[in-house]
């Protein structure tokens, strides 16, 4: 299985797990018009649950009304399935079932025009929401499946305190001046005139965005972001719209979406890092990729619907829809999924969204496709060799009204001029290419606050999405069609002769054959030409934003009368108390109540107030409130937290216990509690620890468990430490078992611990019946 991004180098760490899950399927078994059952249901007793694998399906309706969707949901239940997501505006419903006859039954229903699977891989456990279809002896549905709630992400419930959105990130190390791509399209000069507008929103439909990256902090609106990667069901929790997670390990899958977002709208921090094409543009993250790097139709349909209905002007799509690189409308196992995506893209366009998509990395002439040997790609070894695809489409880049972007690079890495540009060797091309943009060796944001270089049409597309955002900012209320027209009109045309000049003889011969017309200004390599950010903000009646004096926003909190104002940007944003004189000088503005949540650990008493000053989690503050503040807030019931910033986790040498500490509370964690926290790193306090003698209930703390200095702890002290498990030992470092000089009594003596104790017989046995090593006068 390979990731289907439009980037050339993307690491999907869990691809091997997918291969293990689905080995043994042949291409025929993995690619049926109706997915085959792994166990025949014929001859099953009445009411016997089907043992066929669960699959997801797209159902296309003849009518786009609420009534048609309601009827379809009833039909789905009667066919032994569960409705997942539905879109009345496009007449589309997605469903899940393990009934082998599901497609057959749904096709027979009035008002249903197409039914087909959205993937060839069976549904994994974390996405399974349907109940098993109950079949009679003939394999027909004996009774409708109960409609289980579809749920959201399938992950443990996340809160704003999710470990996925906390942590310390490395400072960017590269300067924005190293971005050859921004200079070549004039983005650096455009930013001085119009850096974009916060009123324009670009949706990054991808693998999720690390919104806490220093160059992205404050650029991503978390309140409108969403995750679609679990059955295409919207989930607005930060864990869902952040970088896609492996549901079994909670490891991040790919920084691809973070790299894309940086090209669109990253902002420099004190002159450091990278700057995107439109650094003042608002972005939202729409995670439409699962942890295996796959973008299924139900995920993508959710993404476009969300963009259409959440005030988005531009979407970036640096992927193709899986599991088919090319979708064929005459194939029953592809037609429904293809139509679902087509309808949703058209719907978003009709709602005013300009959709920008990567042309693909297969070095193919999209006008002359013949065969594909890489699909389907979601089951290891199931790809069909030489599958005819001449009349099939790469989704979404070949759909109508989509801006298709080819990738360009430099002939010489040392020269960044327009004459030094040529087609990237990997880029698809053809008459459907709208414009071209830099996609080779692009520097942008990646995980953990760092910068990285990547190549692909994935990297070219966000350049165009950024320029489209500048056009939207310079021409308020522009239509997608007019914005596309300006992208073409303002692009810098390059003939094939110019593209080929200076290449080696072999490459020049290949490109000459592929280009066909060497002198035309519009080519199948570059489309209308190289996208131009500077022209976007200076030509065709572009309007630069008027500078405005920023007015401070004043906030109040529920715990007291103080007013606050924010200073700084991104992760450096701080909230400070406003003085009365400042408030009066600003015109005594009415304060905005900062959204606040109250949280505590299930095991601790301290209560924290989380103030969400902005949608960026980097600006939230966590304040331990006292009894008076809690009373002023009205004694709100706190939520149970999985992680609170400021928590420390420690480990002693004497045991494997992990002990979490916050404020004045400590607690020995269970494994599930540590997992819920996101497996935070712990501070190893070795060699210190807690010990007890095998024959005594007393607990001692030692700065070094191999040393002599031991201090007996009271129960209160042990409790306050979080009840660390003591290691039972026969003796401390200087401990000795000694026999009384007269008589048979045995004493345990430890000078360092201050112990001089005569053992009872039972204590001596508990100590392991040690033989005295000397005598003591008693």
Steps between C-alpha positions, in 0.01 A plus 500: 500500500634843411386844617310689233611853569611731223837525680802298396621410849246429770555250783194305609615311805209258516489373144651171615212450741254532212694244301481252788129558544403416146746243368355208310248689283535457128437787260168346403395462862603853583321655202144364474202702387345380824767419762520124544422341832791332674255236624194400298169593660305236308332250724522724806228460754230770523631804681864391478750791488690525171868420526590692184742794539359846569526740206411865437275594208397812308130523411408755232137614496290630215367781718693745716239555771476430870212262433710296256782472755257396776356228277849384405597465866197276556596293197857471627378365833268254325796380291702425810709818509561814703492851354823690567475848350247652263483808279153595383637786287681250277276195545780296653504259793786288632428177682671203662394136488629145502202361309633336180174598329507864608576641153244275336228601747575873479505499120146368505373790710310780321686829480846338518707553185843367603638285781857385542785456745725791587805279556621146447644444848263375770412746775745491786379470856540868585263599217243226550175655619239274337341200668542166322225439244254234620443249219244225456570155360502636142746776576236772497462761772291354778454828684632854467834564667470720808619848415804542720611858549777567253706688757791720407865411480510162668784633717487558871299820564727797457486834679683828449767353726585226253865401496480525123494879534752557776876490516813703441605548142835572343565847368512523121855516377469619139441856391211592271747634244590142407159443345584507128141408419355813662741725313428338164123564526540846655347404835769686693419824318125439518512475880622860521186614318232253609589200717146368476201550723381321815153522343611253231516135607696222332409144599798265507337166412783270591658296780434762767700805607728547799342831597750555782797532262656844564451608137137380502393608849202733467458418132266199543143550620438197719137596562419424134740211448381140479608141464327287235728194507267268692221390263466858373322606820598854607691521830599847621725393788862622474626141495288434189599802292863495606752270331335167424571244772545126493190397700688211658818681610393868481818572303483780242484372145642777280607865505383534138207728590725712721743547209214599269358747754839667538521571127153654504510720807799463734619818667856584602577514873753773573622461142555127542347194335301518180236732364213373289345658194221665701622534861193695620252248360294288737536126457293212631613140522278231353657163567384267224784248510500193721807371678593282200525802269169433321231748393178303451191654331303529825788697656535731201124555466489604866787741438344679203161522672665650808685757290183589312311571821766666718587822316797363305610677184782265386587134557834333437498134398846342482391137460292274281190318618577141597506214436503570123753731338250526215128452564288347222131585479427181304626277783238404761755491779610858424204686349317582826809620688606705199158662464488579873827696474400665171172622646663634815773689312234654274290588805790680669578690178136607474522625860790730406803283576799501267653150507871464421651153446836340427531350151683186621847352508487217245660700214191419292334683214148518645362548147638164390459260790504133405550260791553509876677227695499658844133480601328413722761607751336425836563123507857377469553310175151569365595747225362400160770485229438706186151612598355704208447861610482699175157642590553518874575802720756594762293645788472781580749664261321395178151603611331804344561838664806376690825695464754231405862582588814354341839512669806689381860500617831660417732380226787612720457513878727801517282723279155630598376682192199447278725383215642222719163329551396169351244228566571284806587155367225336709215739417193393306407730215232554238243743369310501831795661682392850597831649616838384630682579824824402676489144633859378507711538816253717689583615853207517740373413845507145640437333836640621831554859396758408238550565129539243227545471125263295285408464133184417309197656342382496864745783551401685180127508572517702826695775320198544274256474792697779668487719188127428472465624858679823400260541209206450735645763736562747216157443344239453775194300391675364190352179358701179463469523122636857493780411744601212272495737204737737682734215596533421129515861381763609753724194461835545329479300173790276406524324164627148476806629319583709808423208734732267306789740433815396680390146594717200423441341158305198628260702715465765232400236245242350737351838589491608136293194412266550795456874454388464138487879426827673589383859445150515649473723809255257663656157535401161629795526741435840664140571400461877478841544662674549834263633765576861602433619855620856433260540209218370720529802730592767244308429177140488374365751747651335808412682820762511776362479854482832682724517805302518820606586851462182700259533789582288801244240596432491871404175666346406831508165679240345731728467802544868583454866400831540314508591132765363266659594168707276273851581384737314271415262217477126456654290773641816664152645559454603863205635695567784745278692738378836370533802728199723558673794330571290190140389483376861520754616240369238259147632536386263776424219254251234597708192585453170324463203728791270419367148441603300802492137597567355841697178515653266753652156506273224622760426767582852618333789677657804326264667253634689200329762289586484130452836326467468123598852404508406129434187293874426506579260787843662532332806653293317762594551863469248779452652842477314831210673675457533872182460701403866459540491123304178483221659702497810273462271199191345658649164598489357145530124467849436359560268207733206538832578333738264326788749513558830677803712404745523788454140598825321576542124484778340702636153565703375795772238489313276743202415273348531153231739626446821303384777731327808361514828689292814452467788749485336845386155385699192400364176366638163394376450144333192363607399150167623357547839668851534357368401156217757521759766579673421170788300652684806638871463562595454863788635708706216641591582861739210535677416727240633749213280604283346766586174681352285771637206693330171419401455864385856576202708382700823524598685181832683469619752243861489386690756290687196366341157527846348523608736776463510875303817566135398532220710646179346628200673342165556661185387327413863421839554335470176302147595393611847389772336289235301312539166684814390313538123523796418729743227410518230768860422604666276757706791632613854425853584386658486844244272660611195696332213681683450831465253787480623855824441689302307757188311404345400168339831403574633149513871429488697178727805514525779237688807613410700189129433547516531878362148554593279795227242522464161669322263258213279595511146370245581226700808399817291482319251272367788284854629474603168349638346821834681465797369694656761726823644370623619836399576857354797673513578867151493651 
